[in-house]
Amino acid sequence: MTGGILRGIEDGWFMAEIAEAAFVYQQKVEQGEKKVVGVNSHTGTVGTPVEILRVSHEVERDQVADLGRRRAGRA
């Protein structure tokens, strides 16, 4: 027989509590009781698309290699 936290895990109590909290949160967002900027509040404030920085694969490889050298140099 298990008790305490293990019992709660086995019985699914924690999962049920998380699911219930997520459901209540989503209901509040959809009903307007909970404001989420960009989702249900201030949705029209960005007039133009946001520019996303794109990094080439070469730059990524160089950065990873540089990081590897720095980490190796610490030892």
C-alpha positions as CSV (number, residue, x, y, z in Angstrom):
1,M,0.0,0.0,0.0
2,T,1.3,3.4,-0.9
3,G,0.5,6.7,0.7
4,G,1.0,10.4,0.3
5,I,2.5,11.6,-2.9
6,L,2.9,8.2,-4.5
7,R,-0.7,7.5,-3.9
8,G,-1.7,10.7,-5.6
9,I,0.4,9.9,-8.6
10,E,-0.9,6.4,-8.9
11,D,-4.5,7.5,-8.5
12,G,-4.0,10.3,-11.1
13,W,-5.0,13.0,-8.6
14,F,-2.2,15.4,-9.7
15,M,-3.1,15.0,-13.4
16,A,-6.7,15.7,-12.6
17,E,-5.8,18.8,-10.7
18,I,-3.6,20.1,-13.5
19,A,-6.3,19.4,-16.1
20,E,-9.0,21.1,-14.0
21,A,-6.8,24.2,-13.5
22,A,-6.0,24.4,-17.2
23,F,-9.7,24.1,-18.1
24,V,-10.7,26.8,-15.6
25,Y,-7.9,29.1,-17.0
26,Q,-9.0,28.5,-20.6
27,Q,-12.6,29.3,-19.7
28,K,-11.6,32.6,-18.1
29,V,-9.5,33.5,-21.2
30,E,-12.4,32.7,-23.5
31,Q,-14.9,34.6,-21.4
32,G,-12.7,37.7,-21.1
33,E,-12.2,37.4,-17.4
34,K,-8.5,36.7,-17.9
35,K,-6.6,39.1,-20.2
36,V,-3.8,37.7,-22.3
37,V,-2.1,40.4,-24.4
38,G,-2.1,39.5,-28.1
39,V,-4.7,36.7,-27.5
40,N,-7.8,38.4,-26.3
41,S,-6.5,41.8,-25.4
42,H,-4.6,44.4,-27.4
43,T,-4.7,42.2,-30.5
44,G,-4.6,45.1,-33.0
45,T,-1.6,46.9,-31.7
46,V,1.0,45.4,-34.1
47,G,0.3,46.9,-37.5
48,T,3.1,45.3,-39.4
49,P,4.5,41.8,-39.3
50,V,7.5,41.4,-36.9
51,E,10.8,40.8,-38.6
52,I,12.3,37.5,-37.5
53,L,16.1,37.2,-37.3
54,R,17.2,34.2,-39.4
55,V,20.6,32.7,-38.8
56,S,22.3,30.7,-41.5
57,H,23.4,27.1,-40.9
58,E,27.1,28.2,-41.4
59,V,26.9,30.8,-38.6
60,E,25.2,28.2,-36.4
61,R,27.9,25.6,-37.0
62,D,30.6,28.2,-36.3
63,Q,28.9,29.3,-33.0
64,V,28.6,25.6,-31.9
65,A,32.2,25.0,-32.7
66,D,33.4,28.1,-30.9
67,L,31.3,27.1,-27.9
68,G,32.9,23.6,-27.9
69,R,36.4,25.2,-28.0
70,R,35.5,27.4,-25.1
71,R,34.1,24.5,-23.0
72,A,37.1,22.4,-23.8
73,G,39.4,25.3,-22.7
74,R,37.8,25.4,-19.2
75,A,39.0,22.0,-18.2
